[in-house]
Amino acid sequence: MIRGRPALARLTEESLHRTPGIDEARVNPVTGRVLLRHDRAVSPREAARLLRRAVEQVLADLRTATTHMLSRASAPRPVTTEPGAGRAGTARHLGRTAGPGRKRSGAGRWLPRVLAVGGAAAAAVAGGPFLLRLLSRPLITLGLAAAATAGVVRQAWRRADHAREQSGEAAPRRHAVRRIIGRHRRKFGIAALLSGLSQLAEMTLFALTPSIVLLVARGGSATLARLGVSGVFAQLATLAGAAGLATLAMAGFGYGAGVVWRGLAQDVEDDWRTRTYAHIQQVAPADLENERISRVNTVLSEDISQLGNFVGSSMHDIVQLGASLALLVPMFLLLAPQIAWVAFAPVPVVAWLSFRFHERAVAGTALAGEHRARLNSRVTENLHAHTTVKSATTEEHEIARVGELNRKHSEVSRATGRSAALPPQILRLAGGSALVGTVLLGGRAVLRGELPTASFGPLIELPGIAMLRLSRLGNVTDQYQRTLTALDRVERLHDLPVEPATGGRQLPARQVRGRIELRGVSFSYPGRPPVLRDTSLVIPAGETTAIVGTTGAGKTTVAKLLMRFRHPDRGQVLLDGTDVRTLSLPDVRRAIGYVTQEPFLFDATIAENIRYGTFHATDEQLVAAARTAGADTFIDSLPDGYATRVGERGAALSGGQKQRIALARTILRDPPVVILDEATSAIDNETEAMIQKALQVFGTGRTMVVIAHRLSTVQNADRIHVMGPGGVVAEQGTHEELVARGGVYANLWKLQVGEPAPA
């Protein structure tokens, strides 16, 4: 609805800014996407409702304004906006510019441009001789061309920055190239030098070629004769030898430049990816949870690859363009200053065309990319939902949906391809005009005796080469803008706070007794009501303590606070009487084994997954851990046994099998404290009973914290804490005591064993 309608996007932004609870709003009229930053008290669903209401209100105001304007079309008046006008006043003002009066405003926008172009053409015709005399002064021509080109580049840069602001992206930091290159500046200097030498050798070759033709046509060269090279064949051999050396230099320096640029690009990419991944590994889980995993993965893959691609290709083009202009300008100023304006005049035109066509190509590519993303997303979703599609017998329906998305993507891609075929030819035409002008005016100057043939010959083909390099300016600038955006996203990840890898009191695992205490702990997740409110409980050392309760009572939060994945808003979490925040973080986590409800398995063998974190364990220790976790029976039944690969995220195993492998991993670590967070929820009753017996042996003298919904898992615990809403400990005691008490736990137990709960 918003895409392609800048006025509606601007009005929606203004309306959202005035909406209570919305701190900031960005509406992109190009993509139609909306970025909202709202108060923590406003839920995402409520924010979506506010956005929908704002758009509906703006549309209603625009319809009202249009109707009002049509009713007064017979007596038009100037549009004014009174200070302090509210939402409706703003909408009426913009509605007049976006409604039926749009044609008039469009004509008003283009008429000055048409008049300006017409006036310039008339002035050029009337003052032609004067302009030619003015342009014959090379320094004036060079200054005008440089100023016009700078204006074109600056305007294109402003449009790119405006697009960045519209998309809600932050302004780029300074010295981006220096930050991208980092410690590889020496290699960058070598690559730039080789690129410049290769380009100079190429232009030297193209300057020598016309000179050889003129030498043959005239039967000799007076310039070479003055240099001591006499005879046509000797002069021809000299020029041919120079051309051969230029060819070898062009190829040699070009090869060296390509190798060094690619090596530099790979070094930059490897350096950034290594440092970024190392930083992410040190980020606190609470901060990383706020970042979407797919977005982090995109930064690590696509954005960092963009940095390398820019260094490996675009910077090579920039250096070659600079070398071309660095040779072209002095050669024309020294050899043929009277026709220098022919070579310089197309520079701003080619720069403008390059930017203009590239902006259009980017818009078309973005639209095609959006359709491609929709198609890929649908295909990926269907592959993940293959079983669901089969069970619902909706294969034909999904084939039709993907076919329709594919058709739309194909239509947009074809249109983009047709529009992309014209710009290169127009740019070639503009570059060729420089060659034609050079030949025409230079030839006239030679015939009149105003320009020596020896000076004119080397200049014939050089403007075309420079224009070819200049035509890539739009693509280079776009790549630079994309690289700035990618660099900004990478550096945002680097700005995430890291956990303290060092510091804190040392806590050797063998000295841990395992007494855990929550003392007046309050905690809430961002944007949510408190999960724990002044919660206090004690978990004795060397015993098995169970925590049960309703969903959302804060059971898993207790485990996260103990592991220091999260930190309490108030209160303390103590291990052996010491606040865990004052202990060495690695030591705390080595002392605690944590098995979650949804364990993660790597795409490796079963043995490698069990050994993860205890890489030095022997095969005997590994098998013993698997036996304790009840995993040995199904592992032995597999054809490859412990060498069986489990697939991505353990896709080749069932939920219960994955849980048993994760449990075996923790048992192999042998930590003094073990937290089982619904660790047996996906295991059948028979296997659970076997694991319970094994855990009784494994848990002897060890602090075991069992978090469970299924009460059969915890009935043998030494102590059971029953948590209610807000983390309040409603009951505590042994299984027998709590059942006899007839409270919350007793009711839950009766429901699970099939007895009716008391009314």
N, C-alpha and C positions, 0 to 999 in steps of 0.2 A: 504494500500500500504506500509506503514512504519512498521506496526506491524510485529514483528518477524524478522526484518532486522536491526540489530544494526548498521551496517556500513552505511546504507542509513540514519538512524536516526541521526548518528553523522555528516555525511556530510550535511544533511539538516540544522542542528543546526548551523554549521559553515557558511553555505551560508546565513542563515538568519541574523547572527550576522554582516555580512558585508553589509547587505541591508540597505540603508538609510531609516530612519523612524522607524526601528525596534530597540528598546532598549535592549530587552532581549528575548531569545527563549529557550524553553525546549521541547525536543522531546522524548517521552517515547516509546522505541521499544517494550515494553511488551504489552501496551494497544493500541499503535498507536496514542495516543492523543498528541496534540501540544498546548503548553501554550505560548502565545505571549503577550509581553508588548510593546506597540508601542507608538509613539508620538501622542499627542492629535490632531495634525493636520491630522493624518492618520485615515480615517474612518474605521469601521469594515469591510466593503466590500472591501476597498482597501487593508487592511491587509490580508484578505483571498486571494485576487488576488496575492499579493506578496508571500504568502506561496505556492500557486499552482505553480507560476513561479519558485520558488526556487526548489521545488521537481522535476519539469520537467527538469530544467537545470542540476540537479545532476544526474538524470537518463540518460540524454543525454551524460554527461561527462563519466559516468560509461560505457555506451555502446561503446563510442569512445575508452576509455582506454582498454576495453576487446578486441576490434578488433585490436588495436595496439599491445597488448601483444601476441595475437595469431599469428600475422604476424611475430613476432620475437621469436617465441617459439623454433626455431632451434638454436638460439644463445642466450641462457638466460644469463642475467647479473644481478648483485646485484641491488636491488631497492634502490634508494637514493632519498632523498627529499632535494632540494636546498632551502637555506634560502630565504624567501620572495616569495616562490611559491604561486601563486594565487589559485583561485578556481579549475581550471583545473588540476594544479599540485597536489593538495591535492586529487582530485578525482582519478587521475591516480594511485597515490601511494596506496590508499585504494582499488582501483579496482583490483590491482594485488593480494591483499590478499583475496578479496572476490570473485574473478572470478574463472577460471579453476584451478588456483594454490591452491585452497582451500583444496583439498585432501592432497597435499604435506604439507601445513601448519598444517593441522590437525594431520598428522603423526608426524610432527616435534613437535607438542605439546604433544602428548601422548607417544612418544618413550622414553623420559627421565623418565616418570613415570613408564613405564613398566620395564625399566632397573633398576630403583631404587627399585622397589618391588622385582624383581628377585635377585638383589644384597643382599637385606635384607634377603630374604629367604635362599640364599646360606650361608650368614654369620651366620644365626641362626642354620643351619644344621652343619656347620663346628665348630662353637663355642658353641654348645649346652651345654656341661657340664659347661663351664665357665659362660654362660648366666644364667644357673640354679643356680649356686652358687651366681651370682650377684643378681639375683632376689630374692634369699632366704633372702636377707637383707631387712627387711620390710620398713625401712625408705627410702631406694633408690627406692623401688617399688612405695611407696606412692608418692614420689617426682616426679617420671617419669609420673605416672598416672595423678597427679594434673597438671603438666606442659602440658601434651598432651590434657587433657580436657580443660584447659584454652585456649590453642591454637585453639581448635575446636570452642569453644564458641566465641572467638575473631574474628575468620574468619567468622563465621555465622553473627556476629554483623556487621562486615564490609560490608558483602553482603547486609544486611538489610539497612544500611545507604546509600549504593550506590543506592539501589532501591529507597530509599526516595529522593535522589538527582535527579535521572532520572525522577521521577514523578513530580519534581518541588516543592516539599514540603520543608519547612524551617527546619533547624536543630533543634532538640528538646532542650528545656532549661534544666538546671540541676535540680537535686533533684525532679524528676517528682513524685515519690511515695509520698514524703513529701507534695508536693502541692496538690496531689489528696486527701490524707487523711485529710489535713487541721487541723481543730480543734478537730478531732476525734481520736487523737493519743492514748489516754488512752484506748479507746475501741479497737483500733488496737492492742495494747499490750496485752490485755486480750485475744483477738481472737488468736493471734500468740501463746501465752502460752498454751491455750487449745489445739490447733492443735499439737503443739510439744509434749505435754503430751499424747495425743491420739496415736500419732505415736510411741512413746516410749513404751506405753502399748501394742500396737499391736506387735512390734518386740519382746518384752518380752514374749508374749504369744507364738510366733513362736519359740522362743529360748527354752521355757520350754517343748514344745511338744516332740522334739526328746529326751530330757533328761528323760521324763517319759517312753518312749519306751525303752531306754537303761536300765533304772532302772528295768523294768519288765524282760527284757532279761537277765540281769546279776544277778538278785535276790537281788539287794541292791546297795547302793551308799556309797562308802567310804568317799566321801566329806561330805555328810549329816551326816554320822556317826561321823566324826570328829567335826561336829557342834553340836553334842549332840542329833541328831535324830536317834534313833536305831530302828531296825525292818523294814522289807520290807513294811508292811502295813502302818506303821507310816510315812515312807519316801514317800510312794505313796500318802498318804493323804496330806502330806505337799506340795508336788509338784502340786497335783491336786487343793489344796486350793489356791496356788499361781497362778495357771493358771486361776482359777475362778475369783480371784481378778483382774488379768490382763484383763480378758474379761470384767468384770464390768467397770474397769477403761477405757478400750478402748471404750466401748459403751457410758459411761457417758461423758467422755471428748470429744468424737466425736460428741455426740448430742449437748453438750454445744458449741463446736467450730462451728458447722453448724449454730446454732441459732445466735451466736454472729457475725459470718462472714456475714450471710444474713442481719442481722440488720445493721451492719456497711455498707454493700453495699447499702442498701436502704437509710441510712442516708447520705452517700456521694452523691448518685444520687439526692436525694431531695434537699440537700444543694446547689449543683452545678446548678440544674435546677432553683431553686428559685432565686439564685443570678444572674444567667445569664438572666433569663426572666426580672427580675427587672432592670438590666442594659440596656437591649434592649428597654424597655419602656422609658428609659431616653435618648436614642440616638436621635440625631437630625434627622428629616425626610430626609434631604439631604444626610446624611451619610448612613442611612438605605436603601435608594433607590439604592445605589451602590451595595448592597448585594441582591442576589436573595432570594426571600421569601422561595422558596423550600429548598435552602441551609441552611438558618437560621433554618427552621423547622427541617431539618435533624440533625443539631447540637443539638437542644433542645431535640430531641427524641433519635436518634440512637447514636450519639457521647457521650452524657451524660450517656446513658444506657451502653455504652461500658466501661465507667469508673466504673460504679457499678458492671458490670459483672466481670471485671478484679479483683476488690477487693474481690468479693464474691467467686470466684472460683480459679483463677490463683494464687493469693497470698496464698491461703490455700495449694495448691500443692507445692509452693516454700518452705513454712515452713515445710511441711512434708518431702520433699526431704532433706532439711538441717538437720532435726532431724534424718532421716535414716542414713545419712553419719556420723553424729555426734556420733551415737551409734556404727555403723559398724566398723569404723576405730579403735577406742580404744579397742574394743572387740577382733579384730583380732591381734592387736599389743600386747595385754596382754596375750591372751589365746593361740593363735597359730601363732606366728610371722613367722614361717617357711613356711606357706602356704598362707600368707597374699597376695602375689602377684596374686594368683588365683582370689581373690575377687576384687583386685584393677585393674587388667589388662583390664577387659571388660569395665571399666567405660568410657574411651575416645572413645572406639568403639561404645558403645551404644549411647553416646552423639552425635557422628558424624552421625550415622544412623538416630537418631531421627531428627536432623536438616535436613539431606539430604532428607529423605522421606517427611518431613513436607513441605519443600520448593516445592517439586514436587506436593504435594497435594494442596498447596496454589495456584500454577499456574493453576492446573486443576479446582479448585474451582472458581478462578477468571474468567476463560473462561466460565464455566457454569453460573456464576453469570451475565456475560455480556449478554449471550443468554437469561437468565431469565429476565434481565432488558428490553431487546428489546421486549420480549413477553409481559411483564406486561405493558410496555409503549404503545404497540399497542392495547392491550385490553382496557386500560384506555382511550386512545384516541377514540376508537370506541364507548365506552359507552357514552362519552361526545358528540360524533357526531352522536348519535343514530338517531336523526331526519333527519340529512343530509343523512345518509346511507339509511334510509327508502325512502326519497324523490327521491333519485337517483336510487333506486331499485338495490343496489349493495351488497345485503346481501351475495349472494354466493361468490362474489369476496372477501369480508372481511373474510368470513369463511375460504376460501382457504388460504388467507395470514396468518391468525392466525394459521391455521393448519400446514403450512410450518414452521413457527417460532417455534411452539410447537414440531415439529418433530426434528428440529435441536437441540433444547434445550434437548430433550429426549436423542438423540444420544450422546451429550457431557456429559450429566449426567451419562449415563450408562458407558461410557469409564472412567470417573472419579471414579465411584464406583468400577469398576474392578481393576483399578490401586491402589485404596485405600485399597483393601482387602489384598494385599501382605505385606505392611510394618509392620503392627502389628505382623504378624506371624514371620517375620525375627527378629523383636525386641524381641519377646518371645524366639526365638531360641538363640539369643545372651545372654539374661538373663539366660536361662536354661543352657547354656554352663558354666556359672559361678558356678551353682549348681553342675553340673556333675564334673567339675574340683575340686571343694571343696571336694566332696565325694571321688573322686579317690585318689587325693594326700593326703587328710587328712586320709583316710582309710589306705593307705600305711604307713603313719607316725605312726598311732596307732598300726598297726601290728608289726612294727619294734621297738615299744617301745619308739619312739621319741616324741610322743604326747599323753598325758593322754586322756582316753576316756571321762572323765567328762568335759574336756576343748573342745573336738571336737564336742560333741553332740549339744550344743546350737548354733553352728555356721553353721549348715548344710543349713538351709533355709534362713538365713539372707541376703546373697548376692542376691538371687532372688527377695526379697522384695525391696531391694535398687535399683536393675536394673529396676524393674517395675516403681518405682517413677522416675528414671532417664529418662526412655523412654518418659516421658511427657515433657521433657525439650524443645523440638522443638516447641510444641504447646504453652507452657508458654511464650517462647521468642517471638513467633509470636503475641500472645495476648498482650504482653508488647509493641511491636512495633505498633500494631494497637491502643493501648491505648495512646501511645505518640502522634500519628497522631491525634486522637480524641481530646486529651487534647490541642494540638496546635490550632486546629480549634476553640475549645471553648474559649481559651484565646485570640484568635484573635478578637472574638466578644467583649470580655471584653476590648480590646484595642481601640474599637471605641469610639470617644469622645462623651460625654453626654452633654445634654443641661443644662444650669444653673438652678437648681431647686430653688435656693434662690438668693438673691441679686437683685439689681436694685431698682428703686424708686417705692414705692407702688402706686397702681392705683385702688382704689375702683371703682366698676362699676357705682355706683350712681353719681360719680363725673365726669364721662366721658361725654364730650359734643359731640364728634364724628367727629371733623374736621380732615380730612386726607389730607396729602400733600406728593407728590413725588417731591423731589428737586434734579435735575441733576442726576437721577439714571441711572446707566449702569449695565447690568447683562448679563451673558452668562452661559449656562449649560456646564459642562465639555465636551470638544471635539467638541463643536458646535459654530457657529458664534453667536455674541451678539444678544440677544432677545430685550433688551432695550438699547438704545444709548442716554445718556444724556436726559432722559425723565423727564418732569416736568408737573405736573397737580395738581389741587386742587379740593377736594371733600368737599363741605360745610357741616357743621354740621346740623343735623335735616332735611336734604333733601334727595330725591331719585335721585341718580346719576347713569346714565347708561354708560357702556363702551362697544362699539361695534367695529367691524373691521374684517379684514380677518383672516383666520386661521394662527397662528404663529406670530400674531402681538404683543403678550405679555400680553394679557388680563388676563389670569389665573395667569401668573407670578406676576402681580401686587398684586393679592390676596395672593399668597404664601409669597411675601415679607412682606406684612402687618401682616400676621399670624406668621411671623418669621420662616416659614418652610425653607426659603432660606434667604440669606443675600446679599445685593447689593455689586457688585464689587467696585462701586464708588457711591457717593451721599448719600442721607438720605431719609428714610421713616418716616414721622412724624405723630403722633397722638396727637391732641390738642397742636401742636407746640413743642412736645418733641420727640426726636428720639426714636423709639420703642426699639432699642437695649439697651437703658439705663433704660428701665422700667422693672418691674418684669414680667418675662415671663408668669407665670400662670395668673397674672392679665390681661395681654394683651389678652390672649386667652379666658378668661372668659368674657371679654368685647366685644368680636366679635363672632357672630354666623356665621358659614360657611357651606353653603349647596352646595355640588358639583354636577356635572352633573351625576356622577355614585355613588350615595350614598350607603353606606355600612349598611346592616342590619344584626344583629346577629341572630343566630339560637335560637330564643326565641319568646315570644308572642308579638303581636302588642303593647300592653300596655307597656311591658318592653322595647321595642325598642323606643317608644316615650319618656318614662321616663329616658332613658339613659343620664346621666349627670345631671339630676334633679330628683334624686331618692325620694326626700321628697314630690313631687307634689301630690296633692289630685286627686281623680277621677274626680271631677268637673273641675279642671284646665286642666287635661289631655283631657277630652272630648271637652272643649272649644278650646284648641290648635288644635285638630284634625278637628274641625268644621271650624276654620279659614283657615286651610290648604286645605280644601275641601276633607278631607279623611273620614269624618264621614259617608257619604252616602254608600260607598262600605264596610266600616267596619261593619256597622249595618246590611248589607245584608248577612254577613258571619254567619254560624251556631253558632260559638263560639264567635262572636263579637271581642271585644278587647282581649280575651283570645286565639285567633287563633294563632298558631305557624306559623312563616313565612318560616321555613326551612333554609337550609344553604345558606347564602348570600341573603336571601329573595327569594329563588327559587320558592316559592308558589305564588308569587305576580307578577304582570306585572311591566314594567318599570315605568309607570306613578304612579301606586300605591306605589311603593317604594319611588319615589320622594316626594309624598305627605306626607308619614310617616316621611321622613327625614326633610321635611319642618315643620311638626308639632313638631318634636323634638326641632328644633331651636326656634320656636315660644314659646314653653313651657319654654325655658330657659330665654326668655325675655331680650336679650342682648341689650345694647345701640347702637351697630353697627351690621348690618347684611349684609353679602355678599352672593348673590345668583349667583352662577356660572353655568349658563345654567340649573337652578333648575326647570324650567318648560318646558324643551325641549321635554320630553316624555309625555306631557299632551295634550289632545285634546283641540280644541279651546274653546268649551263651558266651560270645567272645568277651563281652563286658565283664561277666562274672570271672572269667579266666584272668583278664587284665587286672581286675580288682584284687585278686589273690596275689598276683605278681607285684602289684604296687604296694601291697601291705608289707611285702618283704623288702622292696626297694625303698619304701618310705620309712623304714625303721631308723630312728634317730635323725630323721630329716624333716624339715618343715614343709608340709604339703598343704597348699591352698587349692581347694577344689571348688570351682564355680560351675553350677549346674542348674538346669531346670528339672531334669529327671531325678527325682528324689531317691530312686533306688541306687543311684551312683554315690550318694553321700550318707546312706544310712549307717555305714560303719565308721564314720568320721568321729574323732574324739570330741569335737565341738562343732555346732552348726549355728551360724548367724543368719537370721531371717531378716532381710532388708525390705523396707517398704519405700513408698515414694519419697524423694528427697534424700535417700540414703539413710533414713532413720532405721536403726536396728530395733525392730519390733520385738523379736524374741531371740533367745540364745539358749543352748543346752545340747544334750545328746539327743539322738533320734527318739529313744524311748521316753525321755523327759518331755520332749516337745509334743509327741503324740498323746501322752497322758495329760498334758496341759489343756488340750482341746482348743487351741487357738488357731492362728493362721496356718501354721505348719501342719497341724493335724487335719485341717480341712483340705489342704493341698494333697496330703498323703492319701486321704480317703478318695479323693477324686481320681488320683493316678492308679490306685489299686482297684478301682471299680466300685467302691462303697459310696453311697449317697452322702453328701455333706449335710450337716444339720442346718435346718432352716434358720 
